[in-house]
Amino acid sequence: MAYHTSVYLVLFLPLSLLAYQITPQKKRWITLLTCNYLFFWLISGKLVLYLIGTTLFVHYIGVWLTWTRVQCKQTVSGMTKAESTEIRKKYKKREKIILEAGITGLLSILIYLKYYNFFVTNINHFLSVTGSDFSLKSETFLIPIGISFYTLQAIGYMTDVYWKKEEVYHHPGKIALFLSFFPQIMEGPISLYGQTAENLWSGNSLKSENLADGIIRIFWGLFKKIIIADRLYLLVQEIFGHSENYYGIMVVIGAIAYTVQLYMEFSGCMDIILGSGKMFGITLPENFRQPFFSKNAAEFWRRWHITLGVWFKTYVFYPVSVSAIVKKWNKFGRKHLNKYITKLGVSAMALFPVWLCNGLWHGARWSYIFYGMYYFVILMFGIAVEPLREKIINFFHINEHAVWFRILQMLKTWVIIFTGEMFFRAESLTTGMRMFKSIFVGTGIWQILDGKLVSCGLDVADYGAVIGGCIVVFIVSIVKEKQLLGQNGVKQLAIAPRWVLYYGLIFAVLIFGAYGIGYQQVDMIYAGF
């Protein structure tokens, strides 16, 4: 039951809203939790037990941390400052052990389910190369949908309790709602506990304004998903599925098409998800902010999959930055090295685990790991050449705010993005390398002129719908980027032009959407992560 299907949009979501609204406010959390688990059960069956188990485990880790803290206060009560210091250190160490046990428990399940066979395959390959007859046996796992997303949310919650950013609510229903909210369970966004838990629990009544805003947001997501992304799927599937048949410009087209497909697919689904949450009065965090206007790779990742980036920054980058090994490096660097080398070392130590985890989070493939390392190298290169870049800009008196300079920066960033997504989508790292090399084998222009592009599953009308849709999205992105309509956007327009846009959006989805007889439903890409 994907978010863009009629089963979800016409049946499950409206019935959930109705059931929620007719329930007394104090009991609405029960109705919402029932809808959450029903949704999860419909798409994963008995694997809902994983979610329930994770919820109970995480809740009681939080309770244990709080109980340990209370014990500490009771123990040191009446002691002098000198006497209590050692006691507090012991209890703080105990809290850290509890947190580490909680994180280890969750990650162990995630790693075992998602990466066991990947490790087995690579170990067996290594053993065969060394001449050993011994081999490990791979297993078949049923992996719960959304496990990567709710595991990160669960780890974030436990860590926030440990850092005293969040207070534990002793009723497990609150953490259950937070981890299982059905609009975001499959693809995120990855919320922090403080962003959504209270509103989910409060059971506020539905409001007509929220319902209207949610419906429009959903249709905007459908516009991107079924008019653009689902059509491009055919082209992308052909080029990447038969990559050995293409070279030059055709491979470039494939890389661009996949990047556009991925953005329209993922951001479109986010619109549907955020719109669904809005209808319940829940404001989920935004996951995209016009990423293709980025002037460098670092800015791109502040605008693309924002909640994943925020999670890694908060729970990986920051702890590593203040870790003992980084402090030792800083101390060593100040004594024996210059600021430039010291900064590079700190950046490398903090960024490497972030981008390794980013690659692994997407799945158990070397191409994903390469994708993470690809951006690690690019970001490190950007940090390394920053002093030289500033000198060049100052020497030639370049105006960094000039339109031509900003356009050049964006074009450079696009090349980085398209190349990275090509490796990300390739069936294997070897295939990605071959595709990259094939770009420079020849122009490939004859593959376009002989009609190969049109034979990739899309006809002229399909290309027209895709290009037209992309132009609309581009115009809307400019309006948002420049805030031409202010913070309220279309809502501040007069009624007539506003409803012309609304009806135009709705009819565009109904008329140009890729669905109906002969249409192959395209699964949500990020639901697989």
N, C-alpha and C positions, 0 to 999 in steps of 0.2 A: 504494500500500500504506500507507494511513493507520494510525495507531497504534491506533485503536479497531476495526479490522476483524478478522475471523476469520483472514484470511491472515497478518496480523502476529502476532496473539495465539496462534493455534493452531499455526501452521507456522513462520514465520520466527524469532520469539523463542525458542521451545523448541529448535529445531534449532541455533540459534546458541549457546545455553547448553550444549547437549550437545557440540557440536564444540569449544567452548572448554574444557570440562572434561576431555575425553579427550586433549587435546593436552598434551604435556609443558610444564611451567611456563615454561621458557626460550623456548618457541616460541609461547606463547599470544598474544603481541602480534601475531604474524603471522596467526593464526586470527581474532582480533578485527578486525584491519585488513581482512582479506579480507571478513568479514561487513559491515563498514562500507561498503566500496566496492561490494559486491554490492547492498546495500540502496539506495545512492545510484544505482547503475546501473539497478536495477529501476524506480525512480520518475523518473529523468531521462535514462536512456540514455547516449549519448555525451557528454552535458554533464558527465559525471564528470571530463572533461579539465580543466574549469574548476577543480574542487576540487584535482586533482593539481597543476595549474600553480600555483595559489595556495599550496599547501603547500610546493612546492619553492622558490618565490620567497621566501616568508616565512622558511623555514629558512635560506636562504643570506644573507638580509639580517641575520639574527641572527648567523650565522657571521662575516659581514663586520664587523659591529660589534665582535665579540669579537676578531677578528684585528687590527682597528685599535687596539683597546685594548692588546693585547699589543705591537704595534709601538711604541706610545707609551712603554710601560714600558722596552722595550729601548733606545729612543732616548735617554731621559733618564737611563738608568742611568749613574751616576758623575758626573753634572752637579751643580753647586751648585743650591740652591733658586732663586736668582735666574735662573739660566740655564734651568732646567727649566720655569719658570712660563709663558713664552711658547710653548714647545714644546707643553705640555699644552693651552694654549688653542687652538692650531692643530688638534691632534688632536680636541679636544672639538668644535670647529666642524665637522670632517670627519665625526665621528659623527652630529652633528645633521643634516648634509646627507644622509647615508645613510638615517637614519630618515625624513626628509621625503620622500626618493625612494621609500622603501618604502610609506609611507602614501599618497602621491600615486598610485603605481602601482595599488594596490588600489582606492582611491576612484574613480580614472578608469574602471576597468572597471565598477564598481558604478553610477556615475552614467550612464555611456554606455548600459548595458543597461536600467536602470530609468527613467531620466529624459530620455533623448534625445527621444523622441516628445512628451513633455510640453513640453519647451522649444520644439520645432519647432512644435507647435500654437499656443502662445502667441505666438511670434515671427510666425508667419503671420497670426494674428489682428491683431496690432499693425500689420503691413505693410498688410493689407487696409483697416484703419481709416484709415491715412495715405494711401490711394489708390495704393499700389504694386502692380504686377502680379507682382512677384517673389515666389516662395514656395519654401520648403524642402520636401524630400521626406521623408515619414516612412518608417520602416523596420519590418520585422517581426523581432522577436528571440525566441529561445528562451532563457528565463532559468532558470538552474539553481535547483532548489529549495533554500531555506535560505541563499541567497547573502548576504542581509543579516545573518544570524546568524553564519555562519563568518567573514565579513569583519571584523566587530567583534571577534571573538575573535582573529583574526590580527593586527589593529592593536594590540590590547591586549598580545599577546605581544611584538611588536617594541618597543613602548614600554617594557614592563617590562624587557626586556633592555637598552635604552638607559639606563633609570633604575637599572640594576644590581639590580633586585628579583629577577630570574631569571637563572640561569646557562644558557648554551646547551649543549644535549646534541648532540654532533656527528653522531649517527645521526638521519637525517631521519624514521625511523619513529615517534619519540616525538611530534614535532609533527604528524605525519600522523594518529596516533591521537587527539590532542587536538582537531584540527579536524574530524574525520570521525565521531566516536562516534555510531553510528546512532540510539540513542534520542533524541538531542537535535539532530540535524542539521536537522530540519524546522522546529521551533518554539522551539529553545532548551531550557533556560535558557542565557543567555550566561555561560559560565564564564571565570574567570581561569585562566591556565596553571597556577599554583600550586595550584589547587583540585582538579584532576582528572588532570593529565598523569602524575604519578608512579604513581598507583594503576592507571591504564590500562596503563601499561608493565610494572608489576611482575608481572602475571599470577597473582594469588593465586587459590587454589581457591575454588569456590563453597561457600557455607555454607547449611545448612538454614534457619537463622534468617533470613538475608538473603533467601532464596527465599520464605519464608512472609511476611515483611514486604512484600516486593515484590508478591506476588500480591494481598494485601489492599489495598495502595495502588492497584494497577491497577483492582481492582473498585470502589474508591471513586471513581476517576476516571471509570469507565464509568457509574457511578450518575449523576454530574453531567452527563456528556456525552449519554448516549442516553435518559435518562429525562426530563431537564429541557431541556437546550439544543436537542437535535434536534427536540423537539416545538415549542418556541417559535419555531424557524426559520420554520415555516409562517405564524404570526401576524405575525412581523416582516417576512417577505417580502411579505405582502399589504399591510400598512400603508405600508411604505416604497416598495414597488413601485408602489402606486397612491395616493400621498400626496395627490394633488389631490382625492381623494374623501373625505378625512377632516379633521376639525377638532376643536378643543376637547379633551375628555377622551380621545378616541380617539388623538390624536397623543401625548398624555401617556402613555397605556397603551403605545403603540408604542415610545416612548423608554425606558420602564421595562423593557418586555419585551426590547428589544435589549440593554440593560445587563446584565440578568440572564442572557440567552443568552450574551453575550460572556464574562461571568465564569465561568459554568458550563462553557462550552466550553473556554476557555483554561486555567482552573485545573484542569478535569477532565483535559485532555490533559497538563498538567504532572504531575498525579498518576500518569498512565500512564507518562510519561517517567521520572519520578523512581523509580517502582516498578520499571521495567525496568532502570534503572541500578543500583538497590539489589540486584537479583538477581545482578548481576556483582560486587557488592561496591563499587560506585562511588557515593559520596554526592554527588549533584549539588546545587547551591545552590537553596534554596527561592525561588519566584518570587511567592508570594502569602502575606500574613499578615493574614487577616480585614480586608480593605480597607474594608468598609462600616461598620466601627466607628470610622472616622477622624472626627476633630472639625474638620478643615479640609482644604483642598486639598493643602497641603504634606505633611501626614501621609498622605493618601491615596496620594500618589505614592511614599511610603516603604514602602507596603504592597502596591502594585499593580505588577506587572511589575518586581519588585525588581531583578533582575539588569540590566535595561536602564537603570534609574535609577542603579545603582551604576556602570555603565560610563560613562554620561555625566558623572557626578560626578567620576570618577577621571580620565578622559581628555579631557574638555572643560571642565567647570566649574573644576576645580583649575588646569589650565594657564592658563586665561584669568585666573583670580583673581590669579595671580602674574606675569602678563605685564607688559611695559613700559608699555602704555597704561593699565592699571589703577593701576600704581605712580605714573604721572604724574598721574592724576586724584586719587589720594590725597594726593599732595604739594600739588597745586593746591587741593584742598578744605580741607586743614588751614590753608592760608594765607589763603584768600579766602572760604570758606564755613563753615557749621556742620556738626557731626557728622551731623545728620539728613540733610541734602542729600547729603553725601559718601557716606553709607551707601547711600542710594537709587541714586546713580550707580554705585557698585561693584556693587550687586545687579543692576541693569539690565544692565550690561556683561557680567557673568558668566552671568546667567540667559538672556539673549536667544539666544545661539548654542545653548545647551542645548535650548531649546524649539523653535527653528527646526529644529534637527537632529532632534528628536523627531518633529515633524510630518512632515518629509521622509522620515524613516526608514520610516514606515508606507507610503509610496507616493507616486506622482506625481499628486497631486490637490490642487486648491486647498482642498478641505474638510479634508484632512489638515494642510495648512499653517495653516489657520484654527484647527484643533484645538490645534496647538502654541502659537499666539499667544494663544488663548483662555486657556490655563493660565498663560502668561507674564503676561498682564494681571492675572489673578486673584491670582497669587502676589505680584506687585508691589504690588497694591492692599492685600494683607494686610500686607506689610512697611510700606507707607506709613501705614496707619491703626493700626499696633500701639501707638504712644504714646497715641493717643486712646482706644483700646480699654482700655488699662491704667488710664487716668484714670477712665473710666466705671465700670469694675469696682470700683475702689477707692472712688469716690464713693458708689456704691449698695451697697457692702459685699457684693458678689455672691460666693458661694462657687463657685468654678470646678469644684469636685469634686462639687457637688450633682447628683443624678440628673437633675432637670428641666433643668438648664443643659447637661449633657452630651447629653441627648436633643435639645435645640434645636440644638446644634452639629452633631450628626450629621444631623438633618433638613436643615439648611442645606447641609451638604456633599453630601447626596443630590441636592438640587436642582441643585447645580453639576455633579455627576457625570452625572445624567440628561440635562441640557441639552448638555453636552459630547459625550456619546455619540450624541445625536441628530444633531448636525452631523457627527460622525465616520462614522456609518452612511449618511447621506443620499447619494444618487447624485451630487450636485454641491453646491457651496456655495450656488448659487441655490435649489436644492430645500430645503436646510437652512434658509435664511432664510425661505422660504415656509412651511415646516412650523412654524417658531417663531412666525411671525405668526399662523398659523391657530389656534394654541392659544387666542388671545384673541378670535377671531372670534365664538365662541359656546360654550356648554357642551358640546355634542356628546352630551349625555346620551341624546337620542332615538336616536342611532346604536347605543347599547347596548340600549335597550329594544326596538328593532325587530328585534333578533336579528343585527345586523351583526357583533357580536363572535364569535358562535358560527359565523358563516358564513366566518370567516377561515381555515378549514382544520382547526380543532380542535373536537372535540365535548366534551360535558360530562365524559366519562371522561378525556379528555386534560388538561383543565383541572384535574381532580382529581389526576391523577398529577403535574402540574407544581407545583401548590400543596403537595401532600403532600411532594414531593421538596424543595421550597424550605424547608419547615418543618424537615425533617430536617437539611438543610445549616445552617440557622440555629442549631439546637440544638447541633450539633457545633461551630459557630463560637464560640458562647458558652462551651462547655466549654473550647475551646482558648484563647480570649481570657482567661478567668478562671483558666486552668490548674487546673480543678477535679479533674482526674485526674493532676495533676503532669506532669513532663516525659515520662514513659513512656506516658501516655495510656491507651488501652484495654488495653495489654499488662500493666498492673499489676492488672487485675481478676482475680477467680478464674476458673478454667477454664470453668465452666458459663456464667456470664453473658457471658464474652468470646466463647465460641463461638456463643452465641445471637445476639449482634450480628453476628458474621462470617457465619453462615448467613443471617441476615436480609438482610444486604447482598447476598450472592450471589444469593439467590432474588428479591430486589427487582429486580436487574438482569435476571435471566432472565425474570421474569414481566411486569414493567412497561416493560422497555426497548423503545424505538421501533425495531424491526427486523423482518425477515421479509417475507412477501408483501405487496406494496403499499407497502412502506417505501422512500422515496427516501433513499439515503445522503447525509448532509450532510457536505461537505468541512470540514476543519479551517480555521477562519478565519485564524489567525495563520500558517499555512503559506503563505498568499498574500503575506505581508510579507517 
